[in-house]
Protein backbone atom coordinates (compact mmCIF):
# COMPACT_ATOMS: atom_id res chain seq x y z
CA UNK A 1 0.00 0.00 0.00
CA UNK A 2 1.27 3.50 -0.79
CA UNK A 3 0.40 6.89 0.62
CA UNK A 4 1.29 10.40 -0.54
CA UNK A 5 1.67 13.33 1.85
CA UNK A 6 2.78 16.90 1.37
CA UNK A 7 5.25 17.90 4.03
CA UNK A 8 5.42 21.62 4.72
CA UNK A 9 7.84 23.69 6.79
CA UNK A 10 7.58 27.38 7.53
CA UNK A 11 9.03 27.63 11.06
CA UNK A 12 9.83 25.30 13.95
CA UNK A 13 6.24 25.76 15.15
CA UNK A 14 4.49 25.90 11.77
CA UNK A 15 5.14 22.59 10.03
CA UNK A 16 3.78 19.06 9.81
CA UNK A 17 6.99 17.10 10.35
CA UNK A 18 5.36 15.34 13.30
CA UNK A 19 2.86 13.77 10.85
CA UNK A 20 5.70 12.35 8.76
CA UNK A 21 7.59 11.16 11.84
CA UNK A 22 4.47 9.41 13.14
CA UNK A 23 4.01 7.52 9.88
CA UNK A 24 7.66 6.46 9.91
CA UNK A 25 7.28 5.17 13.48
CA UNK A 26 4.26 3.15 12.32
CA UNK A 27 6.43 1.32 9.80
CA UNK A 28 5.91 3.38 6.66
CA UNK A 29 9.02 3.76 4.48
CA UNK A 30 9.87 6.66 2.18
CA UNK A 31 9.80 5.52 -1.46
CA UNK A 32 10.41 8.90 -3.05
CA UNK A 33 10.52 12.59 -2.28
CA UNK A 34 10.09 15.55 -4.64
CA UNK A 35 10.54 19.21 -3.85
CA UNK A 36 7.58 21.44 -4.64
CA UNK A 37 7.53 25.21 -5.07
CA UNK A 38 5.63 27.29 -2.55
CA UNK A 39 2.69 29.31 -3.83
CA UNK A 40 2.93 33.02 -3.14
CA UNK A 41 6.35 33.01 -1.51
CA UNK A 42 6.41 33.48 2.25
CA UNK A 43 9.41 31.22 2.79
CA UNK A 44 7.49 27.97 3.20
CA UNK A 45 9.05 24.76 1.89
CA UNK A 46 6.91 21.94 0.50
CA UNK A 47 7.82 18.39 -0.43
CA UNK A 48 5.74 15.57 -1.89
CA UNK A 49 6.63 12.36 -0.04
CA UNK A 50 5.51 8.91 -1.22
CA UNK A 51 5.42 6.31 1.55
CA UNK A 52 4.93 2.57 1.37
CA UNK A 53 3.94 -0.05 3.92
CA UNK A 54 3.58 -3.78 3.36
N, CA and C atoms as an extended XYZ file, in Angstrom:
162
Properties=species:S:1:pos:R:3:atomname:S:1:resname:S:1:resid:I:1 pbc="F F F"
N         0.853       -1.169        0.000 N   UNK     1
C         0.000        0.000        0.000 CA  UNK     1
C         0.899        1.232        0.000 C   UNK     1
N         0.525        2.247       -0.747 N   UNK     2
C         1.271        3.499       -0.789 CA  UNK     2
C         0.398        4.656       -0.331 C   UNK     2
N         1.074        5.688        0.132 N   UNK     3
C         0.401        6.888        0.622 CA  UNK     3
C         1.245        8.079        0.211 C   UNK     3
N         0.604        9.159       -0.189 N   UNK     4
C         1.291       10.402       -0.536 CA  UNK     4
C         0.928       11.466        0.482 C   UNK     4
N         1.934       12.190        0.972 N   UNK     5
C         1.666       13.326        1.849 CA  UNK     5
C         2.501       14.508        1.375 C   UNK     5
N         2.020       15.683        1.653 N   UNK     6
C         2.777       16.897        1.372 CA  UNK     6
C         3.297       17.407        2.705 C   UNK     6
N         4.613       17.405        2.826 N   UNK     7
C         5.255       17.899        4.035 CA  UNK     7
C         5.520       19.380        3.820 C   UNK     7
N         5.167       20.184        4.825 N   UNK     8
C         5.418       21.621        4.722 CA  UNK     8
C         6.201       22.105        5.931 C   UNK     8
N         7.031       23.113        5.712 N   UNK     9
C         7.836       23.686        6.785 CA  UNK     9
C         7.934       25.182        6.565 C   UNK     9
N         7.450       25.929        7.550 N   UNK    10
C         7.578       27.384        7.528 CA  UNK    10
C         8.492       27.833        8.667 C   UNK    10
N         8.190       27.358        9.881 N   UNK    11
C         9.030       27.634       11.057 CA  UNK    11
C         9.035       26.388       11.929 C   UNK    11
N         9.796       26.434       13.019 N   UNK    12
C         9.826       25.303       13.947 CA  UNK    12
C         8.444       24.979       14.506 C   UNK    12
N         7.583       25.982       14.602 N   UNK    13
C         6.240       25.758       15.150 CA  UNK    13
C         5.177       25.600       14.078 C   UNK    13
N         5.470       25.984       12.859 N   UNK    14
C         4.489       25.897       11.770 CA  UNK    14
C         4.983       24.933       10.705 C   UNK    14
N         4.760       23.636       10.971 N   UNK    15
C         5.138       22.591       10.029 CA  UNK    15
C         4.353       21.334       10.367 C   UNK    15
N         4.462       20.326        9.529 N   UNK    16
C         3.783       19.059        9.815 CA  UNK    16
C         4.773       17.888        9.832 C   UNK    16
N         5.990       18.156       10.257 N   UNK    17
C         6.994       17.100       10.349 CA  UNK    17
C         6.582       16.009       11.322 C   UNK    17
N         5.814       16.356       12.343 N   UNK    18
C         5.360       15.341       13.297 CA  UNK    18
C         4.466       14.307       12.613 C   UNK    18
N         3.698       14.724       11.603 N   UNK    19
C         2.859       13.773       10.847 CA  UNK    19
C         3.738       12.758       10.117 C   UNK    19
N         4.784       13.241        9.463 N   UNK    20
C         5.704       12.346        8.764 CA  UNK    20
C         6.410       11.426        9.748 C   UNK    20
N         6.902       11.974       10.843 N   UNK    21
C         7.594       11.159       11.839 CA  UNK    21
C         6.690       10.087       12.420 C   UNK    21
N         5.420       10.395       12.622 N   UNK    22
C         4.466        9.414       13.143 CA  UNK    22
C         4.289        8.253       12.160 C   UNK    22
N         4.154        8.569       10.891 N   UNK    23
C         4.010        7.525        9.883 CA  UNK    23
C         5.252        6.641        9.823 C   UNK    23
N         6.428        7.244        9.919 N   UNK    24
C         7.660        6.461        9.908 CA  UNK    24
C         7.739        5.541       11.119 C   UNK    24
N         7.294        6.016       12.273 N   UNK    25
C         7.283        5.173       13.480 CA  UNK    25
C         6.301        4.016       13.328 C   UNK    25
N         5.252        4.201       12.537 N   UNK    26
C         4.258        3.155       12.320 CA  UNK    26
C         4.695        2.140       11.273 C   UNK    26
N         5.903        2.293       10.739 N   UNK    27
C         6.428        1.319        9.803 CA  UNK    27
C         6.386        1.720        8.344 C   UNK    27
N         5.897        2.908        8.032 N   UNK    28
C         5.914        3.382        6.659 CA  UNK    28
C         7.355        3.704        6.269 C   UNK    28
N         7.676        3.515        4.995 N   UNK    29
C         9.020        3.759        4.480 CA  UNK    29
C         8.918        4.744        3.321 C   UNK    29
N         9.854        5.694        3.266 N   UNK    30
C         9.870        6.663        2.178 CA  UNK    30
C        10.323        5.976        0.890 C   UNK    30
N         9.487        6.076       -0.144 N   UNK    31
C         9.802        5.516       -1.456 CA  UNK    31
C        10.425        6.586       -2.341 C   UNK    31
N         9.861        7.793       -2.274 N   UNK    32
C        10.410        8.904       -3.049 CA  UNK    32
C        10.019       10.220       -2.403 C   UNK    32
N        10.753       11.249       -2.781 N   UNK    33
C        10.515       12.592       -2.278 CA  UNK    33
C        10.791       13.551       -3.418 C   UNK    33
N         9.909       14.548       -3.591 N   UNK    34
C        10.086       15.546       -4.640 CA  UNK    34
C         9.808       16.924       -4.073 C   UNK    34
N        10.729       17.828       -4.295 N   UNK    35
C        10.541       19.206       -3.853 CA  UNK    35
C         9.421       19.845       -4.659 C   UNK    35
N         8.660       20.710       -3.983 N   UNK    36
C         7.579       21.443       -4.640 CA  UNK    36
C         7.804       22.926       -4.376 C   UNK    36
N         7.394       23.782       -5.288 N   UNK    37
C         7.532       25.212       -5.065 CA  UNK    37
C         6.383       25.706       -4.206 C   UNK    37
N         6.657       26.690       -3.393 N   UNK    38
C         5.628       27.287       -2.552 CA  UNK    38
C         4.850       28.328       -3.321 C   UNK    38
N         3.547       28.323       -3.155 N   UNK    39
C         2.693       29.306       -3.828 CA  UNK    39
C         2.717       30.625       -3.066 C   UNK    39
N         3.009       31.707       -3.746 N   UNK    40
C         2.927       33.022       -3.143 CA  UNK    40
C         4.099       33.397       -2.265 C   UNK    40
N         5.186       32.651       -2.316 N   UNK    41
C         6.353       33.007       -1.509 CA  UNK    41
C         6.118       32.740       -0.038 C   UNK    41
N         6.615       33.615        0.814 N   UNK    42
C         6.407       33.478        2.251 CA  UNK    42
C         7.437       32.601        2.933 C   UNK    42
N         8.347       31.995        2.184 N   UNK    43
C         9.413       31.221        2.787 CA  UNK    43
C         9.068       29.793        3.155 C   UNK    43
N         7.867       29.341        2.877 N   UNK    44
C         7.486       27.967        3.205 CA  UNK    44
C         8.138       27.000        2.218 C   UNK    44
N         8.459       25.817        2.713 N   UNK    45
C         9.048       24.761        1.895 CA  UNK    45
C         8.065       23.605        1.856 C   UNK    45
N         7.839       23.055        0.672 N   UNK    46
C         6.913       21.944        0.497 CA  UNK    46
C         7.615       20.789       -0.203 C   UNK    46
N         7.244       19.573        0.181 N   UNK    47
C         7.820       18.388       -0.428 CA  UNK    47
C         6.751       17.304       -0.525 C   UNK    47
N         6.644       16.691       -1.697 N   UNK    48
C         5.740       15.567       -1.886 CA  UNK    48
C         6.498       14.303       -1.500 C   UNK    48
N         5.982       13.563       -0.525 N   UNK    49
C         6.633       12.356       -0.036 CA  UNK    49
C         5.708       11.162       -0.297 C   UNK    49
N         6.242       10.151       -0.980 N   UNK    50
C         5.507        8.911       -1.219 CA  UNK    50
C         6.016        7.881       -0.228 C   UNK    50
N         5.090        7.306        0.530 N   UNK    51
C         5.418        6.315        1.545 CA  UNK    51
C         4.832        4.972        1.158 C   UNK    51
N         5.427        3.906        1.656 N   UNK    52
C         4.933        2.567        1.369 CA  UNK    52
C         4.991        1.734        2.634 C   UNK    52
N         3.992        0.872        2.784 N   UNK    53
C         3.942       -0.049        3.920 CA  UNK    53
C         3.377       -1.372        3.427 C   UNK    53
N         4.050       -2.448        3.775 N   UNK    54
C         3.580       -3.778        3.361 CA  UNK    54
C         2.546       -4.306        4.318 C   UNK    54
